[in-house]
Amino acid sequence: MSFRAAILTLALILAAASAARAQQPSILVASTTSTQDSGLFGHLLPLFKARTGIDVKVVAQGTGQALDTARRGDADVVFVHAKAQEEKFVAEGYGVERKPVMYNDFLLLGPASDPAGVAGVRDIVAAMKAIAAKKAPFVSRGDRSGTHLAELKLWSEAGLDVSASEPWYRAIGQGMGAALNTASAMQAYVLADRGTWLAWKRGGDLRPIVEGDRRLFNQYGIILVSPTKHPHVKRAEGQAFIDWLTGAEGQNAIAGYRIGGEPLFFPNAGTAN
């Protein structure tokens, strides 16, 4: 084979490979930072791709931002944890159907010194009141995430209107990992989801202060973005991801994801949560 023919053959091979990659099915999922920071997606997505051949790209944001991304049609699927906002998203016609996937819980973390004296308290609202009364340092994500919305709800239930103007209350406008790092550095309290905490906990000086209150329940839901509203949405591929995640294989994969022997999430597809 002549040099020129060899070059032409190589060019054809590269072009064919490029075309094959371009045709590889893929979807974009707008999701929370907790599903990314906990390592859950790193566990799930290779399994899904091996089963279906579909590549999943993730945009990790706070829940509010993820829903906004999906509203603009910049995602095929949204996977978040703020049920009221998810139901509103569907009711407004931006999503096809909300399906529960899994749950874990929130924890109030803090320094070993526990300046508000609330360690071991089972009543999270009483603990929040004590933190505010003592003006103990508290770090908020402040990013409209599911965790931030849950935190604001707890302050509201405590009858408190906190704001960034309070010197003890710091809203950073960033994700869960950044909030944990900031709280550790400041020796402050912070509300965190258990999954991210278990993935992070060896990285700083925080410990669980309050846990187990039913008000700390943290449900995750998944929604296909409406192809009616946004015709370019990859309906078949997005629905395949939802069906796998809420089916037996995906649910078992969620249950099997552990760190140090501890589960980070608990599958509950098919429930009313």
BALOBA-1460 file (C-alpha; in Angstrom, 3 decimals):
// residues 273
<rec num="1" residu="m" x="0.000" y="0.000" z="0.000"/>
<rec num="2" residu="s" x="1.313" y="3.412" z="-0.938"/>
<rec num="3" residu="f" x="1.896" y="6.082" z="1.679"/>
<rec num="4" residu="r" x="-0.943" y="8.152" z="0.214"/>
<rec num="5" residu="a" x="-3.353" y="5.200" z="0.311"/>
<rec num="6" residu="a" x="-2.368" y="4.462" z="3.918"/>
<rec num="7" residu="i" x="-3.074" y="8.067" z="4.939"/>
<rec num="8" residu="l" x="-6.458" y="7.934" z="3.205"/>
<rec num="9" residu="t" x="-7.322" y="4.657" z="4.938"/>
<rec num="10" residu="l" x="-6.364" y="6.083" z="8.341"/>
<rec num="11" residu="a" x="-8.461" y="9.190" z="7.683"/>
<rec num="12" residu="l" x="-11.468" y="7.021" z="6.821"/>
<rec num="13" residu="i" x="-11.009" y="4.941" z="9.968"/>
<rec num="14" residu="l" x="-10.794" y="8.072" z="12.155"/>
<rec num="15" residu="a" x="-13.847" y="9.576" z="10.468"/>
<rec num="16" residu="a" x="-15.827" y="6.393" z="11.044"/>
<rec num="17" residu="a" x="-14.781" y="6.297" z="14.710"/>
<rec num="18" residu="s" x="-15.752" y="9.945" z="15.127"/>
<rec num="19" residu="a" x="-19.159" y="9.298" z="13.542"/>
<rec num="20" residu="a" x="-19.706" y="6.325" z="15.838"/>
<rec num="21" residu="r" x="-18.924" y="8.461" z="18.878"/>
<rec num="22" residu="a" x="-21.278" y="11.168" z="17.639"/>
<rec num="23" residu="q" x="-24.065" y="8.614" z="17.316"/>
<rec num="24" residu="q" x="-23.541" y="7.194" z="20.817"/>
<rec num="25" residu="p" x="-26.752" y="7.846" z="22.745"/>
<rec num="26" residu="s" x="-26.404" y="10.224" z="25.659"/>
<rec num="27" residu="i" x="-28.510" y="12.322" z="28.011"/>
<rec num="28" residu="l" x="-27.893" y="15.260" z="30.291"/>
<rec num="29" residu="v" x="-29.148" y="15.022" z="33.875"/>
<rec num="30" residu="a" x="-29.517" y="18.124" z="36.047"/>
<rec num="31" residu="s" x="-29.045" y="16.894" z="39.609"/>
<rec num="32" residu="t" x="-28.078" y="17.929" z="43.095"/>
<rec num="33" residu="t" x="-24.550" y="18.289" z="44.373"/>
<rec num="34" residu="s" x="-25.244" y="15.577" z="46.946"/>
<rec num="35" residu="t" x="-25.709" y="12.832" z="44.339"/>
<rec num="36" residu="q" x="-22.403" y="13.892" z="42.785"/>
<rec num="37" residu="d" x="-20.380" y="14.735" z="45.920"/>
<rec num="38" residu="s" x="-21.431" y="11.514" z="47.650"/>
<rec num="39" residu="g" x="-19.965" y="9.461" z="44.805"/>
<rec num="40" residu="l" x="-23.342" y="7.895" z="43.977"/>
<rec num="41" residu="f" x="-23.231" y="8.812" z="40.284"/>
<rec num="42" residu="g" x="-19.711" y="7.454" z="40.010"/>
<rec num="43" residu="h" x="-21.159" y="4.132" z="41.190"/>
<rec num="44" residu="l" x="-24.402" y="4.108" z="39.188"/>
<rec num="45" residu="l" x="-23.595" y="5.551" z="35.785"/>
<rec num="46" residu="p" x="-21.059" y="2.916" z="34.617"/>
<rec num="47" residu="l" x="-23.608" y="0.228" z="35.502"/>
<rec num="48" residu="f" x="-26.338" y="1.980" z="33.520"/>
<rec num="49" residu="k" x="-24.070" y="2.532" z="30.528"/>
<rec num="50" residu="a" x="-22.977" y="-1.101" z="30.543"/>
<rec num="51" residu="r" x="-26.625" y="-2.158" z="30.511"/>
<rec num="52" residu="t" x="-27.949" y="0.318" z="27.898"/>
<rec num="53" residu="g" x="-25.018" y="1.906" z="26.075"/>
<rec num="54" residu="i" x="-26.389" y="5.329" z="27.039"/>
<rec num="55" residu="d" x="-23.857" y="7.856" z="28.314"/>
<rec num="56" residu="v" x="-25.091" y="10.111" z="31.132"/>
<rec num="57" residu="k" x="-23.603" y="13.557" z="31.597"/>
<rec num="58" residu="v" x="-24.408" y="15.279" z="34.897"/>
<rec num="59" residu="v" x="-24.736" y="18.953" z="35.741"/>
<rec num="60" residu="a" x="-24.479" y="19.070" z="39.553"/>
<rec num="61" residu="q" x="-26.252" y="22.101" z="41.043"/>
<rec num="62" residu="g" x="-28.463" y="23.043" z="43.927"/>
<rec num="63" residu="t" x="-32.023" y="21.757" z="43.475"/>
<rec num="64" residu="g" x="-33.412" y="25.201" z="42.594"/>
<rec num="65" residu="q" x="-30.743" y="25.725" z="39.944"/>
<rec num="66" residu="a" x="-31.207" y="22.197" z="38.586"/>
<rec num="67" residu="l" x="-34.942" y="22.787" z="38.170"/>
<rec num="68" residu="d" x="-34.228" y="26.110" z="36.449"/>
<rec num="69" residu="t" x="-31.824" y="24.339" z="34.088"/>
<rec num="70" residu="a" x="-34.545" y="21.828" z="33.249"/>
<rec num="71" residu="r" x="-37.152" y="24.585" z="32.801"/>
<rec num="72" residu="r" x="-34.952" y="26.132" z="30.116"/>
<rec num="73" residu="g" x="-34.761" y="22.767" z="28.366"/>
<rec num="74" residu="d" x="-31.050" y="22.459" z="29.052"/>
<rec num="75" residu="a" x="-31.432" y="18.947" z="30.501"/>
<rec num="76" residu="d" x="-33.302" y="15.777" z="29.604"/>
<rec num="77" residu="v" x="-33.877" y="14.576" z="33.163"/>
<rec num="78" residu="v" x="-33.881" y="16.298" z="36.555"/>
<rec num="79" residu="f" x="-32.994" y="14.336" z="39.725"/>
<rec num="80" residu="v" x="-33.361" y="16.398" z="42.906"/>
<rec num="81" residu="h" x="-34.666" y="16.463" z="46.481"/>
<rec num="82" residu="a" x="-37.348" y="19.072" z="47.151"/>
<rec num="83" residu="k" x="-40.743" y="17.432" z="46.652"/>
<rec num="84" residu="a" x="-42.882" y="20.578" z="46.690"/>
<rec num="85" residu="q" x="-40.699" y="22.237" z="44.047"/>
<rec num="86" residu="e" x="-40.636" y="19.036" z="41.973"/>
<rec num="87" residu="e" x="-44.436" y="18.787" z="42.011"/>
<rec num="88" residu="k" x="-44.706" y="22.456" z="41.039"/>
<rec num="89" residu="f" x="-42.301" y="21.817" z="38.142"/>
<rec num="90" residu="v" x="-44.567" y="19.031" z="36.848"/>
<rec num="91" residu="a" x="-47.789" y="20.992" z="37.467"/>
<rec num="92" residu="e" x="-46.419" y="23.871" z="35.381"/>
<rec num="93" residu="g" x="-45.924" y="21.490" z="32.467"/>
<rec num="94" residu="y" x="-42.121" y="21.367" z="32.522"/>
<rec num="95" residu="g" x="-41.935" y="17.725" z="33.602"/>
<rec num="96" residu="v" x="-43.774" y="14.571" z="32.572"/>
<rec num="97" residu="e" x="-44.081" y="12.754" z="35.914"/>
<rec num="98" residu="r" x="-42.277" y="12.803" z="39.250"/>
<rec num="99" residu="k" x="-41.127" y="9.431" z="40.549"/>
<rec num="100" residu="p" x="-39.575" y="8.744" z="43.966"/>
<rec num="101" residu="v" x="-36.174" y="7.060" z="43.790"/>
<rec num="102" residu="m" x="-34.498" y="6.939" z="47.200"/>
<rec num="103" residu="y" x="-34.128" y="8.687" z="50.533"/>
<rec num="104" residu="n" x="-31.686" y="9.382" z="53.295"/>
<rec num="105" residu="d" x="-31.767" y="12.024" z="55.992"/>
<rec num="106" residu="f" x="-30.259" y="15.317" z="57.008"/>
<rec num="107" residu="l" x="-27.910" y="15.734" z="59.947"/>
<rec num="108" residu="l" x="-27.049" y="18.751" z="62.021"/>
<rec num="109" residu="l" x="-23.262" y="18.649" z="62.175"/>
<rec num="110" residu="g" x="-21.063" y="20.713" z="64.417"/>
<rec num="111" residu="p" x="-17.765" y="20.920" z="66.284"/>
<rec num="112" residu="a" x="-16.955" y="18.682" z="69.214"/>
<rec num="113" residu="s" x="-17.090" y="21.751" z="71.489"/>
<rec num="114" residu="d" x="-20.847" y="22.087" z="70.709"/>
<rec num="115" residu="p" x="-21.156" y="25.760" z="71.784"/>
<rec num="116" residu="a" x="-24.979" y="25.648" z="71.693"/>
<rec num="117" residu="g" x="-25.072" y="22.581" z="73.955"/>
<rec num="118" residu="v" x="-27.425" y="20.568" z="71.736"/>
<rec num="119" residu="a" x="-25.496" y="17.325" z="71.177"/>
<rec num="120" residu="g" x="-27.794" y="14.328" z="71.438"/>
<rec num="121" residu="v" x="-30.994" y="16.376" z="71.266"/>
<rec num="122" residu="r" x="-33.585" y="14.604" z="69.097"/>
<rec num="123" residu="d" x="-35.665" y="17.729" z="68.446"/>
<rec num="124" residu="i" x="-34.043" y="19.557" z="65.510"/>
<rec num="125" residu="v" x="-36.245" y="22.649" z="65.907"/>
<rec num="126" residu="a" x="-35.251" y="23.004" z="69.568"/>
<rec num="127" residu="a" x="-31.618" y="22.670" z="68.499"/>
<rec num="128" residu="m" x="-31.983" y="25.423" z="65.884"/>
<rec num="129" residu="k" x="-33.548" y="27.707" z="68.499"/>
<rec num="130" residu="a" x="-30.640" y="27.052" z="70.850"/>
<rec num="131" residu="i" x="-28.060" y="27.823" z="68.138"/>
<rec num="132" residu="a" x="-29.750" y="31.138" z="67.365"/>
<rec num="133" residu="a" x="-30.095" y="32.017" z="71.056"/>
<rec num="134" residu="k" x="-26.391" y="31.370" z="71.639"/>
<rec num="135" residu="k" x="-25.483" y="33.042" z="68.316"/>
<rec num="136" residu="a" x="-23.272" y="30.046" z="67.654"/>
<rec num="137" residu="p" x="-21.639" y="30.049" z="64.191"/>
<rec num="138" residu="f" x="-23.811" y="28.452" z="61.535"/>
<rec num="139" residu="v" x="-22.943" y="27.894" z="57.856"/>
<rec num="140" residu="s" x="-25.772" y="27.834" z="55.320"/>
<rec num="141" residu="r" x="-25.431" y="26.725" z="51.719"/>
<rec num="142" residu="g" x="-27.568" y="29.709" z="50.737"/>
<rec num="143" residu="d" x="-27.952" y="28.361" z="47.182"/>
<rec num="144" residu="r" x="-31.642" y="27.380" z="46.841"/>
<rec num="145" residu="s" x="-30.620" y="23.727" z="47.023"/>
<rec num="146" residu="g" x="-32.832" y="21.064" z="48.571"/>
<rec num="147" residu="t" x="-30.643" y="21.201" z="51.665"/>
<rec num="148" residu="h" x="-30.909" y="24.986" z="51.864"/>
<rec num="149" residu="l" x="-34.711" y="24.836" z="51.490"/>
<rec num="150" residu="a" x="-34.887" y="22.196" z="54.229"/>
<rec num="151" residu="e" x="-32.756" y="24.406" z="56.481"/>
<rec num="152" residu="l" x="-34.976" y="27.447" z="55.876"/>
<rec num="153" residu="k" x="-38.047" y="25.368" z="56.688"/>
<rec num="154" residu="l" x="-36.503" y="24.363" z="60.022"/>
<rec num="155" residu="w" x="-35.722" y="27.991" z="60.905"/>
<rec num="156" residu="s" x="-39.312" y="28.871" z="60.019"/>
<rec num="157" residu="e" x="-40.661" y="26.075" z="62.227"/>
<rec num="158" residu="a" x="-38.466" y="27.462" z="64.997"/>
<rec num="159" residu="g" x="-40.152" y="30.854" z="64.523"/>
<rec num="160" residu="l" x="-36.898" y="32.484" z="63.403"/>
<rec num="161" residu="d" x="-36.107" y="34.688" z="60.413"/>
<rec num="162" residu="v" x="-32.366" y="34.351" z="59.909"/>
<rec num="163" residu="s" x="-30.411" y="36.345" z="57.371"/>
<rec num="164" residu="a" x="-26.873" y="37.005" z="56.246"/>
<rec num="165" residu="s" x="-26.958" y="40.221" z="58.284"/>
<rec num="166" residu="e" x="-26.574" y="38.123" z="61.430"/>
<rec num="167" residu="p" x="-22.830" y="37.899" z="62.152"/>
<rec num="168" residu="w" x="-23.127" y="34.309" z="63.423"/>
<rec num="169" residu="y" x="-25.000" y="33.134" z="60.285"/>
<rec num="170" residu="r" x="-22.949" y="32.722" z="57.112"/>
<rec num="171" residu="a" x="-24.662" y="31.927" z="53.796"/>
<rec num="172" residu="i" x="-21.977" y="30.951" z="51.280"/>
<rec num="173" residu="g" x="-24.004" y="30.315" z="48.096"/>
<rec num="174" residu="q" x="-22.107" y="27.105" z="47.335"/>
<rec num="175" residu="g" x="-22.547" y="23.339" z="47.336"/>
<rec num="176" residu="m" x="-22.509" y="20.823" z="50.153"/>
<rec num="177" residu="g" x="-18.802" y="20.039" z="50.014"/>
<rec num="178" residu="a" x="-17.880" y="23.719" z="50.248"/>
<rec num="179" residu="a" x="-20.334" y="24.201" z="53.124"/>
<rec num="180" residu="l" x="-18.785" y="21.301" z="55.043"/>
<rec num="181" residu="n" x="-15.274" y="22.646" z="54.504"/>
<rec num="182" residu="t" x="-16.319" y="26.137" z="55.611"/>
<rec num="183" residu="a" x="-18.125" y="24.842" z="58.704"/>
<rec num="184" residu="s" x="-15.116" y="22.727" z="59.648"/>
<rec num="185" residu="a" x="-12.765" y="25.701" z="59.295"/>
<rec num="186" residu="m" x="-15.104" y="27.991" z="61.274"/>
<rec num="187" residu="q" x="-16.002" y="25.378" z="63.916"/>
<rec num="188" residu="a" x="-19.610" y="26.040" z="62.978"/>
<rec num="189" residu="y" x="-22.854" y="24.103" z="62.715"/>
<rec num="190" residu="v" x="-24.163" y="23.064" z="59.291"/>
<rec num="191" residu="l" x="-27.096" y="21.051" z="57.959"/>
<rec num="192" residu="a" x="-25.930" y="18.297" z="55.589"/>
<rec num="193" residu="d" x="-27.358" y="15.253" z="53.844"/>
<rec num="194" residu="r" x="-26.068" y="11.986" z="55.237"/>
<rec num="195" residu="g" x="-24.745" y="10.767" z="51.889"/>
<rec num="196" residu="t" x="-22.364" y="13.671" z="51.369"/>
<rec num="197" residu="w" x="-21.376" y="13.600" z="55.026"/>
<rec num="198" residu="l" x="-20.377" y="9.934" z="54.890"/>
<rec num="199" residu="a" x="-18.358" y="10.561" z="51.738"/>
<rec num="200" residu="w" x="-16.650" y="13.628" z="53.280"/>
<rec num="201" residu="k" x="-16.382" y="12.998" z="57.016"/>
<rec num="202" residu="r" x="-12.714" y="12.035" z="57.111"/>
<rec num="203" residu="g" x="-11.867" y="15.413" z="55.627"/>
<rec num="204" residu="g" x="-12.628" y="17.697" z="58.554"/>
<rec num="205" residu="d" x="-13.428" y="18.295" z="62.198"/>
<rec num="206" residu="l" x="-17.219" y="17.940" z="62.401"/>
<rec num="207" residu="r" x="-19.469" y="15.341" z="63.958"/>
<rec num="208" residu="p" x="-23.194" y="14.559" z="64.052"/>
<rec num="209" residu="i" x="-24.882" y="16.693" z="66.702"/>
<rec num="210" residu="v" x="-28.587" y="16.089" z="66.021"/>
<rec num="211" residu="e" x="-30.085" y="13.256" z="63.964"/>
<rec num="212" residu="g" x="-33.131" y="11.009" z="63.901"/>
<rec num="213" residu="d" x="-35.902" y="13.632" z="63.961"/>
<rec num="214" residu="r" x="-38.608" y="12.750" z="61.399"/>
<rec num="215" residu="r" x="-38.355" y="16.330" z="60.086"/>
<rec num="216" residu="l" x="-34.883" y="15.460" z="58.775"/>
<rec num="217" residu="f" x="-36.236" y="12.943" z="56.242"/>
<rec num="218" residu="n" x="-34.725" y="13.623" z="52.785"/>
<rec num="219" residu="q" x="-36.527" y="12.234" z="49.720"/>
<rec num="220" residu="y" x="-35.147" y="12.265" z="46.155"/>
<rec num="221" residu="g" x="-37.298" y="12.304" z="43.025"/>
<rec num="222" residu="i" x="-36.643" y="12.035" z="39.288"/>
<rec num="223" residu="i" x="-38.528" y="13.675" z="36.395"/>
<rec num="224" residu="l" x="-38.330" y="13.496" z="32.615"/>
<rec num="225" residu="v" x="-38.267" y="17.016" z="31.188"/>
<rec num="226" residu="s" x="-41.349" y="17.591" z="29.022"/>
<rec num="227" residu="p" x="-40.754" y="16.875" z="25.312"/>
<rec num="228" residu="t" x="-43.942" y="18.871" z="24.652"/>
<rec num="229" residu="k" x="-42.402" y="21.958" z="26.205"/>
<rec num="230" residu="h" x="-38.937" y="21.210" z="24.780"/>
<rec num="231" residu="p" x="-39.126" y="18.981" z="21.656"/>
<rec num="232" residu="h" x="-35.366" y="18.376" z="21.610"/>
<rec num="233" residu="v" x="-35.507" y="16.441" z="24.893"/>
<rec num="234" residu="k" x="-34.256" y="12.866" z="24.448"/>
<rec num="235" residu="r" x="-37.397" y="11.188" z="25.646"/>
<rec num="236" residu="a" x="-36.527" y="7.542" z="24.963"/>
<rec num="237" residu="e" x="-33.043" y="7.722" z="26.481"/>
<rec num="238" residu="g" x="-34.181" y="9.828" z="29.452"/>
<rec num="239" residu="q" x="-37.066" y="7.464" z="30.177"/>
<rec num="240" residu="a" x="-34.677" y="4.508" z="29.933"/>
<rec num="241" residu="f" x="-32.557" y="6.069" z="32.692"/>
<rec num="242" residu="i" x="-35.609" y="6.703" z="34.874"/>
<rec num="243" residu="d" x="-36.923" y="3.183" z="34.325"/>
<rec num="244" residu="w" x="-33.540" y="1.644" z="35.153"/>
<rec num="245" residu="l" x="-33.067" y="3.778" z="38.268"/>
<rec num="246" residu="t" x="-36.558" y="3.000" z="39.601"/>
<rec num="247" residu="g" x="-36.419" y="-0.649" z="38.514"/>
<rec num="248" residu="a" x="-34.942" y="-3.617" z="40.352"/>
<rec num="249" residu="e" x="-31.408" y="-3.268" z="38.956"/>
<rec num="250" residu="g" x="-31.068" y="0.440" z="39.717"/>
<rec num="251" residu="q" x="-32.660" y="0.117" z="43.134"/>
<rec num="252" residu="n" x="-30.291" y="-2.713" z="44.042"/>
<rec num="253" residu="a" x="-27.355" y="-0.619" z="42.821"/>
<rec num="254" residu="i" x="-28.428" y="2.266" z="45.077"/>
<rec num="255" residu="a" x="-28.770" y="-0.082" z="48.056"/>
<rec num="256" residu="g" x="-25.350" y="-1.529" z="47.320"/>
<rec num="257" residu="y" x="-23.519" y="1.786" z="47.417"/>
<rec num="258" residu="r" x="-21.766" y="2.016" z="50.783"/>
<rec num="259" residu="i" x="-18.811" y="3.771" z="52.343"/>
<rec num="260" residu="g" x="-17.121" y="2.057" z="55.252"/>
<rec num="261" residu="g" x="-19.966" y="-0.455" z="55.277"/>
<rec num="262" residu="e" x="-22.601" y="2.257" z="55.740"/>
<rec num="263" residu="p" x="-25.360" y="2.834" z="53.162"/>
<rec num="264" residu="l" x="-25.633" y="6.405" z="51.889"/>
<rec num="265" residu="f" x="-29.081" y="6.128" z="50.309"/>
<rec num="266" residu="f" x="-32.100" y="3.842" z="50.673"/>
<rec num="267" residu="p" x="-34.109" y="2.938" z="47.538"/>
<rec num="268" residu="n" x="-37.880" y="3.473" z="47.745"/>
<rec num="269" residu="a" x="-39.223" y="3.674" z="44.188"/>
<rec num="270" residu="g" x="-42.918" y="2.894" z="43.976"/>
<rec num="271" residu="t" x="-43.796" y="4.591" z="47.261"/>
<rec num="272" residu="a" x="-45.879" y="7.743" z="47.692"/>
<rec num="273" residu="n" x="-42.924" y="9.829" z="48.920"/>
